[in-house]
Amino acid sequence: MNPTPEVVALNTKHEPNTMKFAFFAMTALFFIWGFITALNDILLPYLKDAFALSFLQAALVQFCFFGAYFIVSPLAGRLIDKTGYQRGIIYGLGIIAVGCCLFFPAASLSRYGIFLFALFVLAAGITVLQVSANPYVAALGPEKTAASRLNFAQAINSLGHTAAPAFGAILILASASNENSAEAVQQPYLIIAGVLVVVAFIFAKLRLPILHESSGASQTTKRFSMNAFPHLKYGVLAIFLYVGAEVAVGSYLVNFFLQLGIEGMDNVSAGAMVSYYWGAAMVGRFFGAFIMRFVAPPIILALNALLAVAMISLSVSSSGEMAMWTILSVGLFNSIMFPTIFALAISGLGEHTGKASGYLCQGIVGGAILPLIQGVAADALSLQLSFLVPALCYVYIAWYALVGSKKMDKR
């Protein structure tokens, strides 16, 4: 997210090298929450088997995780207003660590409800990181390159997404197959908790540039209404549908691959294949961060959305490896969507950028709702046909890119 430089900006006293260091420090956070979020794609099929759940019941993993964004985002915004971005980051890391530690009693007691609560706590911490890091990264330079910076940071986020499925397949799915026990998740999440504590300590010692408001902001402050900014209002829905589609596709890949009858495909290899989905997004974001300096972001967003629809349509109408690779390719076209929608939605909002950020982060609750809807479709029709649910989301995103993202002239 990027505020206008005259209203919310970085302290200009800092040297360029300091700004670069701050940017790379923040991208480390994008990696962390990408890694943890992608583990849900392994956790969902693992818990489905461990507790003999339907697709709808298993989708509660994503519902509790992404539902936290909707509930916690406003609270996170207030926390950051009071404590500042850097302390908000430290608190967020600490909350995530607590959520990871809760997996230990959840596994020991073998209670699905405690797993869901642990996921909610964990996601609450990630929400604080999201609300802190997105506007901070966007502010590290001019507004016209905000989408490019966010795409690069999201590429690092995708690197975390790419690494996580392989980590989870080896330490969770393979271990669960051998032990047939819910305790397979204890060690991986305790390792993550330990890493988070170390990272929080490091951030407590860093000296980062400070976001501040200019003196002119108080003279122009007006009551905020999303209806006054249609490109933001439609952008919140675009974020809702994009995150929902991305999460829904990723959530059912393991089960989908196991149904395709591909020779040699088992739980572990299917889990490892999910890395290609997130790896394609990572490649696309690095490329997108470069190409958006030359091509208008709305054009790239519309093209990617339409290609995602095409790939899902091919996957739904084919079988075997063709169906697998076409659905995996959707990750490539997902790549630039979140940061591009975010940048388009907050463009020109000035002093209202902080509040707009909260609304957009609430839109991430789509990751809770769309997997449930796809789960209902999978139980009622078939898992393969259920991928048409995210396809409809991409149709709206294409419309937003070409029509809904246009800012109204102020009168």
C-alpha positions as CSV (number, residue, x, y, z in Angstrom):
1,M,0.0,0.0,0.0
2,N,1.3,3.4,-0.8
3,P,0.2,6.7,0.7
4,T,0.9,9.9,-1.1
5,P,4.3,11.3,-0.2
6,E,3.0,14.6,1.1
7,V,0.7,13.0,3.7
8,V,2.3,9.8,4.9
9,A,6.0,9.2,4.1
10,L,9.2,8.0,5.5
11,N,11.5,10.2,7.5
12,T,13.6,11.7,4.7
13,K,16.6,12.1,7.0
14,H,17.5,8.4,6.5
15,E,20.2,7.6,3.9
16,P,19.4,5.5,0.8
17,N,21.3,2.5,2.2
18,T,19.2,2.6,5.3
19,M,16.1,2.6,3.2
20,K,17.3,-0.4,1.2
21,F,18.2,-2.2,4.4
22,A,14.7,-1.5,5.8
23,F,13.1,-2.8,2.6
24,F,15.1,-6.1,2.7
25,A,14.3,-6.5,6.4
26,M,10.6,-6.2,5.7
27,T,10.7,-8.7,2.8
28,A,12.0,-11.3,5.3
29,L,8.6,-10.9,7.0
30,F,6.8,-11.6,3.7
31,F,8.8,-14.8,3.5
32,I,7.7,-15.8,7.0
33,W,4.0,-15.4,6.6
34,G,4.1,-16.9,3.1
35,F,5.8,-20.0,4.5
36,I,3.3,-20.4,7.3
37,T,0.3,-19.7,5.2
38,A,1.3,-22.3,2.6
39,L,1.6,-25.0,5.2
40,N,-2.2,-24.9,5.4
41,D,-2.3,-26.6,2.0
42,I,-0.5,-29.6,3.7
43,L,-2.3,-29.3,7.0
44,L,-5.8,-29.4,5.3
45,P,-5.4,-32.9,3.7
46,Y,-3.5,-34.1,6.7
47,L,-6.3,-33.2,9.1
48,K,-8.9,-34.4,6.7
49,D,-7.4,-37.9,6.9
50,A,-6.5,-37.8,10.6
51,F,-10.1,-36.9,11.6
52,A,-12.0,-38.4,8.7
53,L,-13.5,-35.1,7.6
54,S,-15.6,-34.1,4.6
55,F,-14.2,-31.5,2.2
56,L,-16.4,-28.9,3.8
57,Q,-15.3,-29.8,7.4
58,A,-11.6,-29.8,6.2
59,A,-12.1,-26.3,4.7
60,L,-12.6,-25.0,8.3
61,V,-8.8,-24.9,8.4
62,Q,-8.8,-22.0,6.0
63,F,-12.0,-20.6,7.4
64,C,-10.5,-20.2,10.9
65,F,-7.1,-19.0,9.5
66,F,-8.4,-16.4,7.1
67,G,-11.4,-15.5,9.3
68,A,-8.8,-14.0,11.6
69,Y,-8.0,-11.4,9.0
70,F,-11.6,-10.1,9.1
71,I,-11.8,-9.9,12.8
72,V,-8.3,-8.8,13.7
73,S,-7.5,-6.3,10.9
74,P,-9.2,-3.3,12.6
75,L,-7.7,-4.2,15.9
76,A,-4.3,-4.5,14.3
77,G,-4.7,-1.1,12.7
78,R,-5.4,0.5,16.1
79,L,-2.5,-1.4,17.7
80,I,-0.1,0.0,15.1
81,D,-1.5,3.5,15.5
82,K,-0.5,3.3,19.2
83,T,2.7,1.4,19.1
84,G,4.2,2.1,15.6
85,Y,5.0,-0.2,12.8
86,Q,8.2,-1.8,14.3
87,R,6.6,-2.7,17.6
88,G,3.5,-4.0,15.7
89,I,5.8,-6.3,13.8
90,I,7.4,-7.6,17.1
91,Y,3.9,-8.2,18.6
92,G,2.8,-10.0,15.4
93,L,5.7,-12.3,15.5
94,G,5.1,-13.1,19.1
95,I,1.4,-13.9,18.5
96,I,2.3,-16.2,15.6
97,A,4.8,-18.1,17.9
98,V,2.0,-18.6,20.5
99,G,-0.2,-20.0,17.8
100,C,2.5,-22.4,16.7
101,C,3.0,-23.6,20.2
102,L,-0.7,-24.3,20.6
103,F,-0.3,-27.1,18.0
104,F,1.5,-29.1,20.7
105,P,-1.6,-29.6,23.0
106,A,-3.9,-29.8,20.0
107,A,-1.9,-32.8,18.7
108,S,-1.5,-34.4,22.2
109,L,-5.2,-34.2,22.9
110,S,-6.1,-35.0,19.2
111,R,-8.8,-32.4,19.1
112,Y,-9.7,-30.8,15.8
113,G,-11.3,-27.8,17.6
114,I,-8.0,-26.9,19.3
115,F,-6.2,-27.1,16.0
116,L,-8.7,-24.6,14.6
117,F,-8.2,-22.3,17.5
118,A,-4.4,-22.5,17.1
119,L,-4.8,-21.6,13.5
120,F,-6.9,-18.5,14.4
121,V,-4.3,-17.3,16.9
122,L,-1.5,-17.9,14.4
123,A,-3.4,-16.0,11.7
124,A,-4.1,-13.1,14.1
125,G,-0.3,-12.6,14.4
126,I,0.1,-12.7,10.6
127,T,-2.7,-10.1,10.2
128,V,-0.7,-7.7,12.4
129,L,2.4,-8.3,10.2
130,Q,0.3,-7.7,7.0
131,V,-1.2,-4.5,8.3
132,S,2.3,-3.3,9.3
133,A,4.4,-4.4,6.4
134,N,2.3,-3.7,3.3
135,P,2.0,0.1,3.8
136,Y,5.6,0.3,5.1
137,V,7.0,-1.3,1.9
138,A,4.8,0.8,-0.3
139,A,6.1,3.9,1.4
140,L,9.7,3.1,0.7
141,G,9.8,5.2,-2.5
142,P,7.6,7.1,-5.0
143,E,3.9,6.2,-5.5
144,K,4.4,5.3,-9.2
145,T,6.7,2.4,-8.3
146,A,4.6,1.1,-5.3
147,A,3.1,-1.8,-7.3
148,S,6.6,-2.8,-8.4
149,R,7.9,-2.8,-4.8
150,L,5.0,-4.7,-3.5
151,N,5.3,-7.3,-6.3
152,F,9.0,-7.8,-5.4
153,A,8.0,-8.2,-1.7
154,Q,5.2,-10.6,-2.7
155,A,7.8,-12.6,-4.8
156,I,9.7,-13.2,-1.6
157,N,6.4,-14.1,0.0
158,S,5.9,-16.7,-2.8
159,L,9.4,-18.0,-2.0
160,G,8.1,-18.9,1.4
161,H,5.0,-20.4,-0.2
162,T,7.2,-22.5,-2.4
163,A,9.4,-23.9,0.3
164,A,6.6,-24.7,2.7
165,P,4.9,-27.6,0.9
166,A,8.1,-29.6,0.5
167,F,8.8,-28.9,4.2
168,G,5.3,-30.0,5.2
169,A,5.3,-33.0,2.9
170,I,8.4,-34.4,4.5
171,L,7.8,-33.5,8.2
172,I,4.0,-33.8,8.3
173,L,2.5,-36.0,5.6
174,A,5.4,-38.6,5.5
175,S,5.6,-38.7,9.3
176,A,1.8,-39.0,9.6
177,S,1.8,-41.9,7.1
178,N,4.4,-43.7,9.2
179,E,3.0,-42.9,12.6
180,N,-0.7,-42.5,11.8
181,S,-0.8,-39.9,14.6
182,A,-1.9,-36.3,15.0
183,E,1.4,-35.6,16.7
184,A,3.2,-35.3,13.3
185,V,2.6,-31.6,13.4
186,Q,4.2,-30.9,16.8
187,Q,7.9,-30.8,15.8
188,P,7.4,-28.7,12.6
189,Y,5.4,-26.0,14.4
190,L,7.6,-25.9,17.4
191,I,10.6,-25.3,15.1
192,I,8.8,-22.4,13.5
193,A,7.9,-21.0,16.9
194,G,11.6,-21.0,17.8
195,V,12.6,-19.2,14.6
196,L,9.9,-16.6,15.1
197,V,11.2,-15.7,18.6
198,V,14.7,-15.2,17.2
199,V,13.3,-13.0,14.4
200,A,11.3,-10.9,16.9
201,F,14.4,-10.4,19.0
202,I,16.3,-9.2,15.9
203,F,13.6,-6.7,14.9
204,A,13.6,-5.4,18.5
205,K,17.2,-4.4,18.0
206,L,16.9,-2.9,14.5
207,R,16.7,0.8,13.8
208,L,14.2,1.3,11.0
209,P,13.0,4.5,9.3
210,I,9.8,5.8,10.8
211,L,6.5,6.5,9.0
212,H,5.1,9.9,9.8
213,E,2.3,12.3,8.8
214,S,3.1,15.7,7.4
215,S,1.8,18.8,9.1
216,G,-0.6,19.5,6.2
217,A,-2.5,16.3,6.9
218,S,-4.4,17.7,9.8
219,Q,-5.7,20.6,7.7
220,T,-7.2,18.4,5.1
221,T,-8.6,15.5,7.2
222,K,-12.1,14.6,6.1
223,R,-14.5,11.8,7.2
224,F,-13.7,8.6,5.3
225,S,-16.3,6.8,3.3
226,M,-15.6,3.9,0.9
227,N,-18.5,5.1,-1.3
228,A,-16.5,8.2,-2.1
229,F,-13.8,6.0,-3.6
230,P,-15.4,3.4,-5.9
231,H,-12.0,2.0,-6.9
232,L,-11.3,1.2,-3.3
233,K,-14.8,-0.3,-2.7
234,Y,-14.5,-2.6,-5.8
235,G,-10.9,-3.3,-4.8
236,V,-11.9,-4.7,-1.4
237,L,-14.2,-7.2,-3.2
238,A,-11.4,-7.9,-5.7
239,I,-9.0,-8.7,-2.8
240,F,-11.7,-10.9,-1.2
241,L,-12.2,-12.9,-4.4
242,Y,-8.6,-13.1,-5.3
243,V,-7.4,-14.4,-2.0
244,G,-10.4,-16.7,-1.9
245,A,-9.6,-18.1,-5.3
246,E,-5.8,-18.5,-4.6
247,V,-6.4,-20.2,-1.3
248,A,-9.3,-22.4,-2.6
249,V,-7.1,-23.7,-5.5
250,G,-4.1,-24.4,-3.2
251,S,-6.3,-26.1,-0.5
252,Y,-7.5,-28.9,-2.8
253,L,-4.5,-29.6,-4.9
254,V,-3.3,-32.6,-2.9
255,N,-6.7,-34.3,-2.9
256,F,-7.2,-33.4,-6.6
257,F,-3.8,-34.9,-7.7
258,L,-4.6,-38.1,-5.8
259,Q,-7.8,-38.4,-7.8
260,L,-6.2,-38.0,-11.2
261,G,-4.8,-41.5,-11.3
262,I,-1.2,-40.3,-12.1
263,E,1.3,-43.2,-11.8
264,G,3.4,-42.9,-8.6
265,M,1.4,-40.1,-7.1
266,D,1.0,-40.5,-3.3
267,N,0.4,-38.1,-0.4
268,V,4.0,-37.0,-0.2
269,S,4.6,-36.5,-3.9
270,A,1.2,-34.7,-4.2
271,G,2.2,-32.4,-1.3
272,A,5.5,-31.7,-2.9
273,M,3.8,-30.8,-6.2
274,V,2.0,-27.9,-4.5
275,S,5.4,-26.2,-4.4
276,Y,5.1,-25.7,-8.2
277,Y,1.8,-23.8,-7.7
278,W,3.5,-21.3,-5.3
279,G,6.8,-21.5,-7.2
280,A,5.1,-20.3,-10.4
281,A,3.7,-17.4,-8.4
282,M,7.1,-16.5,-7.2
283,V,8.6,-16.5,-10.7
284,G,5.7,-14.4,-11.9
285,R,6.1,-11.8,-9.2
286,F,9.8,-11.3,-9.8
287,F,9.0,-10.9,-13.5
288,G,6.0,-8.7,-12.8
289,A,8.0,-6.4,-10.5
290,F,10.2,-5.6,-13.6
291,I,7.6,-5.5,-16.3
292,M,5.3,-3.2,-14.4
293,R,7.8,-0.4,-14.8
294,F,7.0,-0.4,-18.5
295,V,3.4,-1.8,-18.9
296,A,0.3,-0.4,-17.1
297,P,-0.6,-2.6,-14.1
298,P,-4.3,-2.8,-15.0
299,I,-3.5,-4.4,-18.4
300,I,-1.3,-7.0,-16.8
301,L,-3.8,-7.7,-14.1
302,A,-6.7,-8.2,-16.7
303,L,-4.5,-10.5,-18.9
304,N,-3.5,-12.7,-15.9
305,A,-7.0,-13.0,-14.7
306,L,-8.3,-14.1,-18.1
307,L,-5.4,-16.6,-18.5
308,A,-6.2,-18.1,-15.0
309,V,-9.8,-18.7,-16.2
310,A,-8.5,-20.4,-19.3
311,M,-6.2,-22.7,-17.4
312,I,-8.9,-23.7,-14.9
313,S,-11.3,-24.4,-17.8
314,L,-8.6,-26.7,-19.4
315,S,-8.0,-28.5,-16.1
316,V,-11.6,-29.1,-15.4
317,S,-12.2,-30.5,-18.9
318,S,-9.1,-32.7,-19.0
319,S,-7.5,-35.6,-17.0
320,G,-4.2,-37.0,-15.8
321,E,-1.1,-34.8,-16.1
322,M,-2.8,-32.3,-18.3
323,A,-5.3,-31.5,-15.6
324,M,-2.5,-31.3,-13.0
325,W,-0.1,-29.0,-14.9
326,T,-2.9,-26.6,-16.1
327,I,-4.2,-26.1,-12.6
328,L,-0.7,-25.6,-11.3
329,S,-0.1,-22.9,-13.9
330,V,-2.8,-20.8,-12.3
331,G,-0.1,-20.0,-9.7
332,L,1.8,-18.2,-12.4
333,F,-1.1,-16.0,-13.2
334,N,-2.0,-15.4,-9.6
335,S,1.5,-13.9,-9.2
336,I,0.9,-10.1,-9.6
337,M,-2.7,-10.0,-8.5
338,F,-2.6,-9.2,-4.8
339,P,0.0,-6.4,-4.8
340,T,-1.5,-4.9,-8.0
341,I,-5.1,-4.9,-6.8
342,F,-3.8,-3.4,-3.5
343,A,-1.8,-0.6,-5.2
344,L,-4.7,0.2,-7.6
345,A,-7.2,0.3,-4.7
346,I,-5.3,2.7,-2.5
347,S,-4.1,5.0,-5.4
348,G,-4.7,8.6,-4.6
349,L,-6.2,8.1,-1.1
350,G,-3.6,10.2,0.7
351,E,-4.4,10.6,4.4
352,H,-7.1,7.8,4.1
353,T,-4.5,5.2,3.1
354,G,-4.2,3.7,6.6
355,K,-7.9,3.1,6.9
356,A,-8.1,1.8,3.4
357,S,-5.4,-0.7,4.3
358,G,-7.5,-2.0,7.1
359,Y,-10.5,-2.5,4.8
360,L,-8.3,-4.3,2.2
361,C,-6.8,-6.6,4.8
362,Q,-10.3,-7.4,6.0
363,G,-11.0,-8.5,2.4
364,I,-8.4,-11.3,2.9
365,V,-11.3,-13.1,4.7
366,G,-12.1,-14.4,1.2
367,G,-9.5,-17.0,2.0
368,A,-12.0,-18.3,4.7
369,I,-15.2,-18.2,2.6
370,L,-14.2,-19.4,-0.9
371,P,-12.7,-22.7,0.2
372,L,-15.9,-23.4,2.1
373,I,-17.9,-22.7,-1.1
374,Q,-15.6,-24.9,-3.2
375,G,-15.9,-27.6,-0.5
376,V,-19.7,-27.6,-0.8
377,A,-19.3,-27.8,-4.6
378,A,-16.8,-30.7,-4.2
379,D,-19.1,-32.6,-1.9
380,A,-22.2,-32.0,-4.1
381,L,-20.7,-32.4,-7.6
382,S,-17.0,-33.4,-7.8
383,L,-13.7,-32.0,-6.7
384,Q,-12.6,-31.4,-10.3
385,L,-15.8,-29.4,-11.2
386,S,-15.5,-27.4,-8.0
387,F,-12.5,-25.5,-9.4
388,L,-15.1,-23.5,-11.5
389,V,-15.8,-21.6,-8.2
390,P,-12.4,-19.8,-8.2
391,A,-12.7,-19.4,-12.0
392,L,-15.7,-17.1,-11.5
393,C,-13.6,-15.0,-9.1
394,Y,-11.0,-14.4,-11.8
395,V,-13.7,-13.1,-14.1
396,Y,-14.6,-10.3,-11.6
397,I,-10.9,-9.5,-11.2
398,A,-10.5,-9.0,-15.0
399,W,-13.5,-6.6,-14.8
400,Y,-11.9,-4.7,-11.9
401,A,-8.7,-4.3,-13.8
402,L,-10.3,-2.8,-16.8
403,V,-13.3,-0.9,-15.3
404,G,-13.6,-1.0,-11.5
405,S,-10.1,0.3,-10.7
406,K,-10.6,3.6,-12.5
407,K,-10.6,6.5,-10.1
408,M,-13.4,9.1,-10.3
409,D,-12.4,12.6,-10.9
410,K,-12.8,14.7,-7.7
411,R,-15.2,17.7,-8.1
